[in-house]
Amino acid sequence: MERQEVAYTYELERTLSMLRSGGILLAATKPSGASNVMTIGWGTVGIIWGRPIFVVMVRPSRHTYGFMEETGAFTVNVPTPELRAWTSFCGTKSGRDVDKFAALGMATSPAQKVRGVTIDACPLVYECKVVHHNDVIPPHLAPEIVSGSYPQGDFHRIYFGEILGTYASK
Ligand SMILES: Cc1cc2nc3c(=O)[nH]c(=O)nc-3n(C[C@H](O)[C@H](O)[C@H](O)COP(=O)(O)O)c2cc1C
């Protein structure tokens, strides 16, 4: 899909709405060149340290976690509602067991500003460099969220990705 660079605020409402309903696709690539993709439903976009930041949350149990740790960069790919089958698959299958790109016939292209790939069929993508991470600290979190979202522990690591490029289909 041919895309052009746009402001990080372009169609932001669409990104937030897709996060809420069905999820969007987070991809990361190791220095070895191997990539993985998973669905995320939690995240936010805003300004921190005077920079546009995409905040994403990845549980340590995810295969993607190792990729995030090794690479220091990620892309966020916003699919169309028609690609719900992809977010469903990538949100329930692990890259430990299956090459999700191959299984879905998901074509990718090299990202332009970070090491990584973007998903061709997604009309809106963000390329992000990790500038900070921290972990959810259970005693600092409202008890109802701890019991509701973390019955098994596996507390998220929160990655703050500076948005170096946002690209939208023409
Ligand atoms: C709609 C939806 C949203 C999700 N959001 C997140 C998320 O924000 N963070 C997370 O760690 N897992 C999230 N998941 C779960 C992962 O996508 C899922 O565990 C996936 O299989 C992990 O793949 P991996 O093991 O290849 O990394 C979500 C799943 C779905 C279906």
The ligand as an ORCA input file, in Angstrom:
! r2SCAN-3c Opt
* xyz 0 1
  C      -8.115     -7.432     21.274
  C      -6.845     -7.888     21.943
  C      -6.035     -6.951     22.588
  C      -4.849     -7.354     23.227
  N      -4.059     -6.408     23.840
  C      -2.889     -6.777     24.420
  C      -2.029     -5.770     24.991
  O      -2.273     -4.551     24.925
  N      -0.891     -6.207     25.601
  C      -0.561     -7.540     25.695
  O       0.483     -7.877     26.278
  N      -1.356     -8.496     25.132
  C      -2.486     -8.137     24.476
  N      -3.284     -9.079     23.869
  C      -2.867    -10.497     23.880
  C      -1.790    -10.810     22.829
  O      -2.096    -10.214     21.577
  C      -1.706    -12.345     22.645
  O      -1.338    -12.933     23.869
  C      -0.767    -12.760     21.540
  O      -1.018    -14.113     21.246
  C       0.697    -12.579     21.895
  O       1.465    -13.004     20.803
  P       3.017    -13.354     20.927
  O       3.172    -14.465     21.955
  O       3.414    -13.787     19.546
  O       3.714    -12.106     21.361
  C      -4.461     -8.715     23.224
  C      -5.279     -9.653     22.575
  C      -6.449     -9.252     21.936
  C      -7.304    -10.268     21.234
*
